[in-house]
Amino acid sequence: MKINQKGFTLIELLAVIVILAVIALIATPLIMGTITKAKKNAAIDSAYGYMRAMETSIGKIHVEDASKIMEQEEITFTVENNGASLVTDGATMEVNYKGSKPEDGGTLTYDKNGRVVRGTLTISGYEVKITNDKATIEN
């Protein structure tokens, strides 16, 4: 009598595992590069959102008290309380922003027209540099 056995040999199974391992080795760096790029872009988007929230806070102060309109050509704000407030010349301004907030110590310099001239914010471990209202991350 002939017995009909079905299944794969050990060699066939090992060949499939080796092929899957090679595919994983090729795909992993591609996927990791995409994830890193996405995190950097998210930090840049958060910087833009935070800058707009700051502009809104500045505008709100100007509407409430017209005497506080910026008379200086430029004014630099320092980020404190994990992005919840900004300090300049001893005065504190609250910033209402719900995204990824910058870490303490970042700075933003605005001109009297309310545009960002320069600054540096650390968001999610990435240092975002702002120049003339444009945010970038250097490698």
Backbone hydrogen bonds, N-H to C=O, Kabsch-Sander energy under -0.5 kcal/mol:
donor,donor_aa,acceptor,acceptor_aa,energy
3,I,1,M,-0.5
4,N,2,K,-0.5
5,Q,3,I,-0.8
13,L,9,T,-2.1
14,L,10,L,-2.4
15,A,11,I,-2.2
16,V,12,E,-2.0
17,I,13,L,-2.1
18,V,14,L,-2.4
19,I,15,A,-2.2
20,L,16,V,-2.4
21,A,17,I,-2.2
22,V,18,V,-2.2
23,I,19,I,-2.1
24,A,20,L,-2.3
25,L,21,A,-2.3
26,I,22,V,-1.7
27,A,23,I,-2.4
28,T,24,A,-2.3
30,L,26,I,-0.7
31,I,27,A,-2.4
32,M,28,T,-2.7
33,G,29,P,-2.2
34,T,30,L,-1.5
35,I,31,I,-2.1
36,T,32,M,-2.4
37,K,33,G,-2.2
38,A,34,T,-2.2
39,K,35,I,-2.2
40,K,36,T,-2.3
41,N,37,K,-2.5
42,A,38,A,-2.1
43,A,39,K,-2.0
44,I,40,K,-2.2
45,D,41,N,-2.6
46,S,42,A,-2.3
47,A,43,A,-2.0
48,Y,44,I,-2.2
49,G,45,D,-2.4
50,Y,46,S,-2.6
51,M,47,A,-2.5
52,R,48,Y,-2.3
53,A,49,G,-2.3
54,M,50,Y,-2.4
55,E,51,M,-2.3
56,T,52,R,-2.2
57,S,53,A,-2.2
58,I,54,M,-2.6
59,G,55,E,-2.7
60,K,56,T,-2.4
61,I,57,S,-2.0
62,H,58,I,-2.1
63,V,59,G,-2.2
64,E,60,K,-2.3
65,D,61,I,-2.2
68,K,65,D,-2.1
69,I,66,A,-1.3
75,I,110,Y,-2.4
77,F,108,L,-3.1
78,T,87,V,-2.3
79,V,106,G,-3.1
80,E,85,S,-2.7
83,G,80,E,-0.5
84,A,81,N,-1.4
85,S,80,E,-1.8
86,L,93,M,-2.9
87,V,78,T,-2.2
88,T,91,A,-2.3
91,A,88,T,-2.6
93,M,86,L,-3.0
95,V,84,A,-2.7
97,Y,95,V,-0.9
101,K,99,G,-0.7
103,E,122,T,-2.8
105,G,79,V,-2.7
106,G,103,E,-1.1
107,T,120,T,-2.0
108,L,77,F,-2.1
109,T,118,R,-3.2
110,Y,75,I,-2.6
110,Y,108,L,-0.5
111,D,115,R,-2.4
112,K,73,E,-1.2
114,G,111,D,-2.0
117,V,109,T,-3.4
118,R,109,T,-1.1
119,G,130,I,-1.6
120,T,107,T,-2.1
121,L,128,V,-2.6
123,I,121,L,-0.7
123,I,126,Y,-2.5
126,Y,123,I,-2.1
128,V,121,L,-3.7
128,V,126,Y,-0.8
129,K,127,E,-0.6
129,K,136,T,-2.9
130,I,119,G,-3.0
131,T,134,K,-2.6
132,N,117,V,-2.6
133,D,116,V,-0.7
134,K,131,T,-1.2
136,T,129,K,-2.5
138,E,127,E,-0.6
